[in-house]
Amino acid sequence: MADPNKGTKITLYWLSESRSHRILWLLEALHLTYELKIYHRGPDKLAPRELKEIHPLGKSPLLGVQRANSDGKPTILAESGVIIEYLLDHFGDNADKPLVPARYKAGQEGQVGEETEEWMRYRYYMHYAEGSLMPFLVMQLVMDTVKNPPDVPFFVKPIPRMVASQVEKAFLTRNIEANLQFLEDQLKTSPNGGPYICGSELSGADIMMSFPVIAMSGRVDLNTFPLLAKYADKLQQEEGYKSAVRKIEEVDGKFQASL
């Protein structure tokens, strides 16, 4: 039987309540063998300093790859989009179904402007998840913290709450709602009726989108965005996602999708 790892040793540096879970999902979906190293956030909700020994920024996810018979240091990959594209480039043929849509329309290979809608969406959402959507969600998380600051006298708390509320009113809420409506409309017009963001089949872009969509579904009322709510539920029912959850529960006792 062929080695799905193609002679490669893979290590995932996984952090609780982080974007790293979608990398674990992809590793499971690609039927890869890997070492899982688990890290936990401290009381300050920040990543532990040990991750800086792996990468200078000390963030997660991080993926180490090296030839199985190599004595050198592994190549360390950072950033979810880079990791997903790297894994799909090298191991995408392991998936039960292709996770990258066909790039060109039949007979139009290599022609500018003849890319399929599925592929153009795939490329877009691989960047949209972190470039457009996540900044607003992270800012909302910051505002939630500002509204309930620890170790602040009760008579001072109304001040940061007022400031955070003004930021939400003037900037944040409308941008988050605009993105929610955008995603609802995109799912409504997904090729071949969806139900995934790029069409009728799961793609790497759905895995990339899974963290903000699933985490957001636990914090934002999606009743007015029924397709987006259904999409969040569907992603969590994917076998690769559930397999990744079971893996964490086995080795760490619990799993929580969170911002």
Beta strands, then each sheet from edge to edge (+ up, - down):
strand 1: 8-15
strand 2: 35-39
strand 3: 62-67
strand 4: 75-78
sheet 1: 2+ 1+ 3- 4+
end
